[in-house]
């Protein structure tokens, strides 16, 4: 729809009046120009004024060669242009709120929640802060009073009330945003069913029915379908309140975790799990509502996608590892399942490729190698289409490791070589380090499978591994260093070089602990146990094996059974009494790494292993 001609004429007249008064000396300061713009340009019509001004400037520029006066006119127009830019900057918030209101009002009534979610999108060029959100609520309330349709007026008022309630609920929780982390006597390791978790604390701080019941449900690790009957009967304002509240809580947690990069307990890994945790909540709500309140469900789906998009756009997005550290095993598995179906409906973008990468290596962590390969293949195809080279290289590396887990060593070598070539072509040093480690690791396993006695094959493989470790060290990426050292140590275990294996694995375990990569930490300890077993250091074999078994079990990795198998063999060789004596000797070292609960859980895990 074109703008009214009278408005364009009015803006042309305004520009001409400012120019004329400037030439006559009646306007002595740029501040006067700004005030005239402030008084005369209507909010929401900036594009019209901008086109009029651009047209006047263009016309004047073409007259410069033939009209001396044009130079003075152009100077006056440039003054207007500078003050217009100032006007835009200082009135941007008003424009943004006005735009959001217009978009909501243009939506069908049944899609008001979806339109509100789009207005809340943190991925907008200028996302709404708390002041703008309050202004949006006021404008929607004013629009409701002007609306003649009583039902539309009611819905608009509900949007406004939901915004207000969401801000109020967040204000009530904000003082306890992170207090739950410091509950006395608790060991916080991330989101999940374990204590402490935020939901229990937050449920005590809010009065509104939907967030209170949601938090109580999450605190008890119950499916959100338990609140389905209540949720399905709630009005629009309850869902708007929840959208505002959860977005503010998520943003607050991420901001706080991001400020703890050197804290051994917290850090960016917990920021990663925060994104996924809140995305899971919206995903569950979408699944709960999809068959009963489809339009509302679509809004929940959009909230989930917005969170994943924000996460995927981070400069430090974990292309190689880091997220599963903050989930318990069962919670991680549920997270992977939640995102499987909705991501099939998402657009083929680089953000989707990155989330699929994360899901792929997480599936590998829990032993789902076939699923991991599917995720990585899809991510690889999307990354290529989107020309996201870092993501493409990462998925080639992950496929190499996945194929190695599946004992398809020729494909593992092929994928790592492709990753290495591409990484070197584009200067991706992190990708190159991982590719070198994958190539060396795959070659060692391949040679062992073929019972090769060619020392040159192993020598070349070790050189790749060592070069990968050196490059990872140079990059200063702790997770890649941990991956390199653990892989080198595993190769030495395979080659029956226990002393060199122990040194590399010890380094790998330390770096994995520092980078909070539970999988590599557990894997390193498990192979350290094998190295100790080779040289008949039974006490350390029991200690390291127990720690590795427990850590891998905590994230539901199937490789916990490898450590459990070694401990079971050792127990059979030396007898149960001697085994328990060695376990007691290692008690202090084990507790230092996995706590008293972990130490007490070792016998249960061994019993579980024997029963299967």
Buried (B, 14 or more C-beta within 10 A) or exposed (E): EEEEEEBBEBBBEBBBBBBEBBBEEEBEEBEBBBEBBEEBBEEEBBEBBBEBBEBBBEEBEEBEEEEEEBEBBBEBBEBBBEBBEBBBEEBEBBBBBBBBBEEBBEBEEEBBBBBBBBBBBBEBEEBBEEEBBBBBBBBBBEBBEEBEEEEBBBBBBBBBBBBBBBBBBBEBBEEEBBEBBEBEEEBBBBBBEBEBBBBBBBBBBBEBBBBBBBBBBBBEBEEBEBBBEEBEEBEBBBBBBBBBBBBBBBBBBBEBBBEBEEEEEBBBBBBBBBBBBBBBBBBBBBBBBBEEBEBBBBBBBBBBBBBBBBBBEBEEBBBBBBBBBBBBBEBBBBBBEBBBEBBEEBEEBBBBBBBBBBBBBBBBBBBBBEBBBBBBBBBBBBBBEBEBBBBBBBBBBBBBBBBBBBEBBEBBBBBBBBBBEBBBEEEBBBBBBBBBBBBBBBBBBBBBEEEBEEEEBBEBBBEBBBBBBBBBBEBEBBBBBBBBBBBBBBBBBBBEBBEBBBBBBBBBBBBBBBBBBBBBBBBBBBBBBBBBBBEEBBBBBBBBBBBBBBBBBBBBBBBBBBBBBBBBEBBEEBEEEBBEBBBEBBEEBBBEBBBEEBBEBBEEBBEBBEEE
